[in-house]
Amino acid sequence: FLRSSAALLLVLTACLVGFDSQTKLLFYSIVRKATFRDMNAL
């Protein structure tokens, strides 16, 4: 889980640097949904 979190953070950082605000917002909502699902699984 820790390794996947680090990879996710790396991808998120790349998106923050590389893309415009609209794509960033879309990616952020996807990340939030995935995190919520992970917490539900726990």
PDBQT receptor file of N, H, CA, C and O in Angstrom, charges set to zero:
ATOM      1  N   PHE A   1       0.839  -1.215   0.000  1.00  0.00    +0.000 N 
ATOM      2  CA  PHE A   1       0.000   0.000   0.000  1.00  0.00    +0.000 C 
ATOM      3  C   PHE A   1       0.870   1.261   0.000  1.00  0.00    +0.000 C 
ATOM      4  O   PHE A   1       0.569   2.237  -0.687  1.00  0.00    +0.000 OA
ATOM      5  N   LEU A   2       1.954   1.222   0.782  1.00  0.00    +0.000 N 
ATOM      6  H   LEU A   2       2.199   0.429   1.340  1.00  0.00    +0.000 HD
ATOM      7  CA  LEU A   2       2.835   2.388   0.881  1.00  0.00    +0.000 C 
ATOM      8  C   LEU A   2       3.509   2.692  -0.457  1.00  0.00    +0.000 C 
ATOM      9  O   LEU A   2       3.658   3.849  -0.850  1.00  0.00    +0.000 OA
ATOM     10  N   ARG A   3       3.913   1.618  -1.146  1.00  0.00    +0.000 N 
ATOM     11  H   ARG A   3       3.792   0.678  -0.827  1.00  0.00    +0.000 HD
ATOM     12  CA  ARG A   3       4.573   1.802  -2.439  1.00  0.00    +0.000 C 
ATOM     13  C   ARG A   3       3.611   2.399  -3.462  1.00  0.00    +0.000 C 
ATOM     14  O   ARG A   3       3.986   3.288  -4.226  1.00  0.00    +0.000 OA
ATOM     15  N   SER A   4       2.365   1.908  -3.475  1.00  0.00    +0.000 N 
ATOM     16  H   SER A   4       2.061   1.186  -2.854  1.00  0.00    +0.000 HD
ATOM     17  CA  SER A   4       1.382   2.442  -4.418  1.00  0.00    +0.000 C 
ATOM     18  C   SER A   4       1.047   3.891  -4.079  1.00  0.00    +0.000 C 
ATOM     19  O   SER A   4       0.799   4.694  -4.978  1.00  0.00    +0.000 OA
ATOM     20  N   SER A   5       1.038   4.233  -2.793  1.00  0.00    +0.000 N 
ATOM     21  H   SER A   5       1.239   3.580  -2.062  1.00  0.00    +0.000 HD
ATOM     22  CA  SER A   5       0.788   5.616  -2.390  1.00  0.00    +0.000 C 
ATOM     23  C   SER A   5       1.905   6.533  -2.882  1.00  0.00    +0.000 C 
ATOM     24  O   SER A   5       1.645   7.646  -3.339  1.00  0.00    +0.000 OA
ATOM     25  N   ALA A   6       3.142   6.064  -2.788  1.00  0.00    +0.000 N 
ATOM     26  H   ALA A   6       3.353   5.160  -2.417  1.00  0.00    +0.000 HD
ATOM     27  CA  ALA A   6       4.274   6.859  -3.258  1.00  0.00    +0.000 C 
ATOM     28  C   ALA A   6       4.200   7.064  -4.769  1.00  0.00    +0.000 C 
ATOM     29  O   ALA A   6       4.472   8.156  -5.267  1.00  0.00    +0.000 OA
ATOM     30  N   ALA A   7       3.832   6.009  -5.494  1.00  0.00    +0.000 N 
ATOM     31  H   ALA A   7       3.611   5.122  -5.090  1.00  0.00    +0.000 HD
ATOM     32  CA  ALA A   7       3.699   6.109  -6.945  1.00  0.00    +0.000 C 
ATOM     33  C   ALA A   7       2.571   7.070  -7.307  1.00  0.00    +0.000 C 
ATOM     34  O   ALA A   7       2.698   7.863  -8.241  1.00  0.00    +0.000 OA
ATOM     35  N   LEU A   8       1.466   6.997  -6.564  1.00  0.00    +0.000 N 
ATOM     36  H   LEU A   8       1.363   6.353  -5.806  1.00  0.00    +0.000 HD
ATOM     37  CA  LEU A   8       0.332   7.882  -6.813  1.00  0.00    +0.000 C 
ATOM     38  C   LEU A   8       0.731   9.333  -6.576  1.00  0.00    +0.000 C 
ATOM     39  O   LEU A   8       0.354  10.220  -7.342  1.00  0.00    +0.000 OA
ATOM     40  N   LEU A   9       1.493   9.569  -5.514  1.00  0.00    +0.000 N 
ATOM     41  H   LEU A   9       1.799   8.848  -4.892  1.00  0.00    +0.000 HD
ATOM     42  CA  LEU A   9       1.965  10.919  -5.219  1.00  0.00    +0.000 C 
ATOM     43  C   LEU A   9       2.877  11.431  -6.332  1.00  0.00    +0.000 C 
ATOM     44  O   LEU A   9       2.817  12.604  -6.700  1.00  0.00    +0.000 OA
ATOM     45  N   LEU A  10       3.716  10.554  -6.862  1.00  0.00    +0.000 N 
ATOM     46  H   LEU A  10       3.765   9.601  -6.563  1.00  0.00    +0.000 HD
ATOM     47  CA  LEU A  10       4.606  10.925  -7.955  1.00  0.00    +0.000 C 
ATOM     48  C   LEU A  10       3.813  11.325  -9.199  1.00  0.00    +0.000 C 
ATOM     49  O   LEU A  10       4.110  12.331  -9.845  1.00  0.00    +0.000 OA
ATOM     50  N   VAL A  11       2.798  10.516  -9.523  1.00  0.00    +0.000 N 
ATOM     51  H   VAL A  11       2.558   9.699  -8.999  1.00  0.00    +0.000 HD
ATOM     52  CA  VAL A  11       1.950  10.815 -10.683  1.00  0.00    +0.000 C 
ATOM     53  C   VAL A  11       1.193  12.119 -10.460  1.00  0.00    +0.000 C 
ATOM     54  O   VAL A  11       1.070  12.936 -11.372  1.00  0.00    +0.000 OA
ATOM     55  N   LEU A  12       0.688  12.310  -9.249  1.00  0.00    +0.000 N 
ATOM     56  H   LEU A  12       0.787  11.646  -8.507  1.00  0.00    +0.000 HD
ATOM     57  CA  LEU A  12      -0.045  13.536  -8.932  1.00  0.00    +0.000 C 
ATOM     58  C   LEU A  12       0.849  14.759  -9.098  1.00  0.00    +0.000 C 
ATOM     59  O   LEU A  12       0.421  15.779  -9.638  1.00  0.00    +0.000 OA
ATOM     60  N   THR A  13       2.097  14.652  -8.631  1.00  0.00    +0.000 N 
ATOM     61  H   THR A  13       2.444  13.823  -8.192  1.00  0.00    +0.000 HD
ATOM     62  CA  THR A  13       3.042  15.756  -8.769  1.00  0.00    +0.000 C 
ATOM     63  C   THR A  13       3.314  16.058 -10.236  1.00  0.00    +0.000 C 
ATOM     64  O   THR A  13       3.375  17.221 -10.636  1.00  0.00    +0.000 OA
ATOM     65  N   ALA A  14       3.479  15.003 -11.040  1.00  0.00    +0.000 N 
ATOM     66  H   ALA A  14       3.430  14.059 -10.715  1.00  0.00    +0.000 HD
ATOM     67  CA  ALA A  14       3.722  15.186 -12.467  1.00  0.00    +0.000 C 
ATOM     68  C   ALA A  14       2.535  15.882 -13.125  1.00  0.00    +0.000 C 
ATOM     69  O   ALA A  14       2.711  16.740 -13.991  1.00  0.00    +0.000 OA
ATOM     70  N   CYS A  15       1.329  15.508 -12.711  1.00  0.00    +0.000 N 
ATOM     71  H   CYS A  15       1.186  14.811 -12.009  1.00  0.00    +0.000 HD
ATOM     72  CA  CYS A  15       0.134  16.130 -13.285  1.00  0.00    +0.000 C 
ATOM     73  C   CYS A  15       0.021  17.588 -12.856  1.00  0.00    +0.000 C 
ATOM     74  O   CYS A  15      -0.357  18.445 -13.654  1.00  0.00    +0.000 OA
ATOM     75  N   LEU A  16       0.346  17.868 -11.610  1.00  0.00    +0.000 N 
ATOM     76  H   LEU A  16       0.653  17.172 -10.961  1.00  0.00    +0.000 HD
ATOM     77  CA  LEU A  16       0.297  19.250 -11.128  1.00  0.00    +0.000 C 
ATOM     78  C   LEU A  16       1.258  20.128 -11.921  1.00  0.00    +0.000 C 
ATOM     79  O   LEU A  16       0.943  21.272 -12.250  1.00  0.00    +0.000 OA
ATOM     80  N   VAL A  17       2.428  19.582 -12.223  1.00  0.00    +0.000 N 
ATOM     81  H   VAL A  17       2.683  18.653 -11.956  1.00  0.00    +0.000 HD
ATOM     82  CA  VAL A  17       3.426  20.355 -12.957  1.00  0.00    +0.000 C 
ATOM     83  C   VAL A  17       3.073  20.439 -14.444  1.00  0.00    +0.000 C 
ATOM     84  O   VAL A  17       3.218  21.490 -15.068  1.00  0.00    +0.000 OA
ATOM     85  N   GLY A  18       2.601  19.303 -15.008  1.00  0.00    +0.000 N 
ATOM     86  H   GLY A  18       2.483  18.449 -14.501  1.00  0.00    +0.000 HD
ATOM     87  CA  GLY A  18       2.515  19.188 -16.458  1.00  0.00    +0.000 C 
ATOM     88  C   GLY A  18       1.235  19.678 -17.104  1.00  0.00    +0.000 C 
ATOM     89  O   GLY A  18       1.266  20.130 -18.248  1.00  0.00    +0.000 OA
ATOM     90  N   PHE A  19       0.103  19.601 -16.402  1.00  0.00    +0.000 N 
ATOM     91  H   PHE A  19       0.078  19.234 -15.472  1.00  0.00    +0.000 HD
ATOM     92  CA  PHE A  19      -1.174  19.855 -17.060  1.00  0.00    +0.000 C 
ATOM     93  C   PHE A  19      -1.816  21.150 -16.591  1.00  0.00    +0.000 C 
ATOM     94  O   PHE A  19      -1.395  21.749 -15.602  1.00  0.00    +0.000 OA
ATOM     95  N   ASP A  20      -2.857  21.575 -17.329  1.00  0.00    +0.000 N 
ATOM     96  H   ASP A  20      -3.199  21.088 -18.133  1.00  0.00    +0.000 HD
ATOM     97  CA  ASP A  20      -3.581  22.787 -16.968  1.00  0.00    +0.000 C 
ATOM     98  C   ASP A  20      -4.556  22.510 -15.826  1.00  0.00    +0.000 C 
ATOM     99  O   ASP A  20      -4.713  21.364 -15.405  1.00  0.00    +0.000 OA
ATOM    100  N   SER A  21      -5.205  23.550 -15.330  1.00  0.00    +0.000 N 
ATOM    101  H   SER A  21      -5.078  24.481 -15.673  1.00  0.00    +0.000 HD
ATOM    102  CA  SER A  21      -6.003  23.437 -14.109  1.00  0.00    +0.000 C 
ATOM    103  C   SER A  21      -7.215  22.533 -14.286  1.00  0.00    +0.000 C 
ATOM    104  O   SER A  21      -7.616  21.858 -13.338  1.00  0.00    +0.000 OA
ATOM    105  N   GLN A  22      -7.809  22.504 -15.480  1.00  0.00    +0.000 N 
ATOM    106  H   GLN A  22      -7.483  23.052 -16.250  1.00  0.00    +0.000 HD
ATOM    107  CA  GLN A  22      -8.997  21.679 -15.685  1.00  0.00    +0.000 C 
ATOM    108  C   GLN A  22      -8.644  20.198 -15.588  1.00  0.00    +0.000 C 
ATOM    109  O   GLN A  22      -9.352  19.438 -14.927  1.00  0.00    +0.000 OA
ATOM    110  N   THR A  23      -7.563  19.781 -16.235  1.00  0.00    +0.000 N 
ATOM    111  H   THR A  23      -6.988  20.398 -16.772  1.00  0.00    +0.000 HD
ATOM    112  CA  THR A  23      -7.112  18.393 -16.155  1.00  0.00    +0.000 C 
ATOM    113  C   THR A  23      -6.717  18.054 -14.723  1.00  0.00    +0.000 C 
ATOM    114  O   THR A  23      -6.989  16.955 -14.239  1.00  0.00    +0.000 OA
ATOM    115  N   LYS A  24      -6.077  18.999 -14.053  1.00  0.00    +0.000 N 
ATOM    116  H   LYS A  24      -5.856  19.892 -14.446  1.00  0.00    +0.000 HD
ATOM    117  CA  LYS A  24      -5.661  18.809 -12.668  1.00  0.00    +0.000 C 
ATOM    118  C   LYS A  24      -6.877  18.566 -11.778  1.00  0.00    +0.000 C 
ATOM    119  O   LYS A  24      -6.852  17.690 -10.913  1.00  0.00    +0.000 OA
ATOM    120  N   LEU A  25      -7.933  19.336 -11.989  1.00  0.00    +0.000 N 
ATOM    121  H   LEU A  25      -7.953  20.047 -12.691  1.00  0.00    +0.000 HD
ATOM    122  CA  LEU A  25      -9.151  19.184 -11.193  1.00  0.00    +0.000 C 
ATOM    123  C   LEU A  25      -9.779  17.821 -11.427  1.00  0.00    +0.000 C 
ATOM    124  O   LEU A  25     -10.211  17.165 -10.479  1.00  0.00    +0.000 OA
ATOM    125  N   LEU A  26      -9.834  17.385 -12.692  1.00  0.00    +0.000 N 
ATOM    126  H   LEU A  26      -9.483  17.918 -13.462  1.00  0.00    +0.000 HD
ATOM    127  CA  LEU A  26     -10.395  16.078 -13.030  1.00  0.00    +0.000 C 
ATOM    128  C   LEU A  26      -9.582  14.966 -12.370  1.00  0.00    +0.000 C 
ATOM    129  O   LEU A  26     -10.148  14.048 -11.777  1.00  0.00    +0.000 OA
ATOM    130  N   PHE A  27      -8.257  15.049 -12.474  1.00  0.00    +0.000 N 
ATOM    131  H   PHE A  27      -7.797  15.795 -12.955  1.00  0.00    +0.000 HD
ATOM    132  CA  PHE A  27      -7.389  14.036 -11.869  1.00  0.00    +0.000 C 
ATOM    133  C   PHE A  27      -7.562  14.007 -10.354  1.00  0.00    +0.000 C 
ATOM    134  O   PHE A  27      -7.571  12.938  -9.744  1.00  0.00    +0.000 OA
ATOM    135  N   TYR A  28      -7.699  15.195  -9.745  1.00  0.00    +0.000 N 
ATOM    136  H   TYR A  28      -7.691  16.064 -10.240  1.00  0.00    +0.000 HD
ATOM    137  CA  TYR A  28      -7.863  15.278  -8.294  1.00  0.00    +0.000 C 
ATOM    138  C   TYR A  28      -9.143  14.581  -7.847  1.00  0.00    +0.000 C 
ATOM    139  O   TYR A  28      -9.145  13.895  -6.826  1.00  0.00    +0.000 OA
ATOM    140  N   SER A  29     -10.232  14.747  -8.599  1.00  0.00    +0.000 N 
ATOM    141  H   SER A  29     -10.230  15.305  -9.429  1.00  0.00    +0.000 HD
ATOM    142  CA  SER A  29     -11.490  14.085  -8.238  1.00  0.00    +0.000 C 
ATOM    143  C   SER A  29     -11.353  12.575  -8.370  1.00  0.00    +0.000 C 
ATOM    144  O   SER A  29     -11.918  11.836  -7.563  1.00  0.00    +0.000 OA
ATOM    145  N   ILE A  30     -10.612  12.097  -9.374  1.00  0.00    +0.000 N 
ATOM    146  H   ILE A  30     -10.153  12.697 -10.030  1.00  0.00    +0.000 HD
ATOM    147  CA  ILE A  30     -10.385  10.655  -9.541  1.00  0.00    +0.000 C 
ATOM    148  C   ILE A  30      -9.575  10.120  -8.363  1.00  0.00    +0.000 C 
ATOM    149  O   ILE A  30      -9.884   9.052  -7.836  1.00  0.00    +0.000 OA
ATOM    150  N   VAL A  31      -8.547  10.847  -7.950  1.00  0.00    +0.000 N 
ATOM    151  H   VAL A  31      -8.296  11.715  -8.379  1.00  0.00    +0.000 HD
ATOM    152  CA  VAL A  31      -7.726  10.424  -6.816  1.00  0.00    +0.000 C 
ATOM    153  C   VAL A  31      -8.560  10.373  -5.546  1.00  0.00    +0.000 C 
ATOM    154  O   VAL A  31      -8.430   9.439  -4.755  1.00  0.00    +0.000 OA
ATOM    155  N   ARG A  32      -9.411  11.364  -5.344  1.00  0.00    +0.000 N 
ATOM    156  H   ARG A  32      -9.517  12.123  -5.987  1.00  0.00    +0.000 HD
ATOM    157  CA  ARG A  32     -10.259  11.376  -4.149  1.00  0.00    +0.000 C 
ATOM    158  C   ARG A  32     -11.207  10.190  -4.137  1.00  0.00    +0.000 C 
ATOM    159  O   ARG A  32     -11.433   9.580  -3.092  1.00  0.00    +0.000 OA
ATOM    160  N   LYS A  33     -11.764   9.862  -5.307  1.00  0.00    +0.000 N 
ATOM    161  H   LYS A  33     -11.580  10.358  -6.156  1.00  0.00    +0.000 HD
ATOM    162  CA  LYS A  33     -12.669   8.712  -5.401  1.00  0.00    +0.000 C 
ATOM    163  C   LYS A  33     -11.924   7.413  -5.068  1.00  0.00    +0.000 C 
ATOM    164  O   LYS A  33     -12.445   6.562  -4.347  1.00  0.00    +0.000 OA
ATOM    165  N   ALA A  34     -10.719   7.268  -5.589  1.00  0.00    +0.000 N 
ATOM    166  H   ALA A  34     -10.296   7.960  -6.175  1.00  0.00    +0.000 HD
ATOM    167  CA  ALA A  34      -9.928   6.064  -5.336  1.00  0.00    +0.000 C 
ATOM    168  C   ALA A  34      -9.576   5.957  -3.849  1.00  0.00    +0.000 C 
ATOM    169  O   ALA A  34      -9.632   4.870  -3.273  1.00  0.00    +0.000 OA
ATOM    170  N   THR A  35      -9.218   7.072  -3.239  1.00  0.00    +0.000 N 
ATOM    171  H   THR A  35      -9.172   7.954  -3.707  1.00  0.00    +0.000 HD
ATOM    172  CA  THR A  35      -8.879   7.069  -1.815  1.00  0.00    +0.000 C 
ATOM    173  C   THR A  35     -10.092   6.682  -0.983  1.00  0.00    +0.000 C 
ATOM    174  O   THR A  35      -9.975   5.911  -0.030  1.00  0.00    +0.000 OA
ATOM    175  N   PHE A  36     -11.240   7.207  -1.336  1.00  0.00    +0.000 N 
ATOM    176  H   PHE A  36     -11.334   7.833  -2.110  1.00  0.00    +0.000 HD
ATOM    177  CA  PHE A  36     -12.472   6.890  -0.612  1.00  0.00    +0.000 C 
ATOM    178  C   PHE A  36     -12.785   5.403  -0.709  1.00  0.00    +0.000 C 
ATOM    179  O   PHE A  36     -13.203   4.789   0.273  1.00  0.00    +0.000 OA
ATOM    180  N   ARG A  37     -12.584   4.821  -1.893  1.00  0.00    +0.000 N 
ATOM    181  H   ARG A  37     -12.245   5.319  -2.690  1.00  0.00    +0.000 HD
ATOM    182  CA  ARG A  37     -12.824   3.389  -2.073  1.00  0.00    +0.000 C 
ATOM    183  C   ARG A  37     -11.843   2.567  -1.238  1.00  0.00    +0.000 C 
ATOM    184  O   ARG A  37     -12.223   1.550  -0.657  1.00  0.00    +0.000 OA
ATOM    185  N   ASP A  38     -10.591   3.002  -1.175  1.00  0.00    +0.000 N 
ATOM    186  H   ASP A  38     -10.283   3.829  -1.647  1.00  0.00    +0.000 HD
ATOM    187  CA  ASP A  38      -9.598   2.297  -0.361  1.00  0.00    +0.000 C 
ATOM    188  C   ASP A  38      -9.991   2.315   1.113  1.00  0.00    +0.000 C 
ATOM    189  O   ASP A  38      -9.856   1.303   1.800  1.00  0.00    +0.000 OA
ATOM    190  N   MET A  39     -10.472   3.444   1.601  1.00  0.00    +0.000 N 
ATOM    191  H   MET A  39     -10.582   4.267   1.043  1.00  0.00    +0.000 HD
ATOM    192  CA  MET A  39     -10.877   3.543   3.001  1.00  0.00    +0.000 C 
ATOM    193  C   MET A  39     -12.098   2.668   3.265  1.00  0.00    +0.000 C 
ATOM    194  O   MET A  39     -12.219   2.087   4.344  1.00  0.00    +0.000 OA
ATOM    195  N   ASN A  40     -13.003   2.569   2.296  1.00  0.00    +0.000 N 
ATOM    196  H   ASN A  40     -12.905   3.041   1.420  1.00  0.00    +0.000 HD
ATOM    197  CA  ASN A  40     -14.159   1.686   2.433  1.00  0.00    +0.000 C 
ATOM    198  C   ASN A  40     -13.721   0.231   2.521  1.00  0.00    +0.000 C 
ATOM    199  O   ASN A  40     -14.289  -0.545   3.289  1.00  0.00    +0.000 OA
ATOM    200  N   ALA A  41     -12.709  -0.140   1.734  1.00  0.00    +0.000 N 
ATOM    201  H   ALA A  41     -12.248   0.491   1.110  1.00  0.00    +0.000 HD
ATOM    202  CA  ALA A  41     -12.215  -1.513   1.745  1.00  0.00    +0.000 C 
ATOM    203  C   ALA A  41     -11.610  -1.853   3.109  1.00  0.00    +0.000 C 
ATOM    204  O   ALA A  41     -11.749  -2.978   3.590  1.00  0.00    +0.000 OA
ATOM    205  N   LEU A  42     -10.947  -0.888   3.726  1.00  0.00    +0.000 N 
ATOM    206  H   LEU A  42     -10.834   0.026   3.335  1.00  0.00    +0.000 HD
ATOM    207  CA  LEU A  42     -10.370  -1.117   5.047  1.00  0.00    +0.000 C 
ATOM    208  C   LEU A  42     -11.474  -1.241   6.084  1.00  0.00    +0.000 C 
ATOM    209  O   LEU A  42     -11.191  -1.438   7.265  1.00  0.00    +0.000 OA
TER     210      LEU A  42
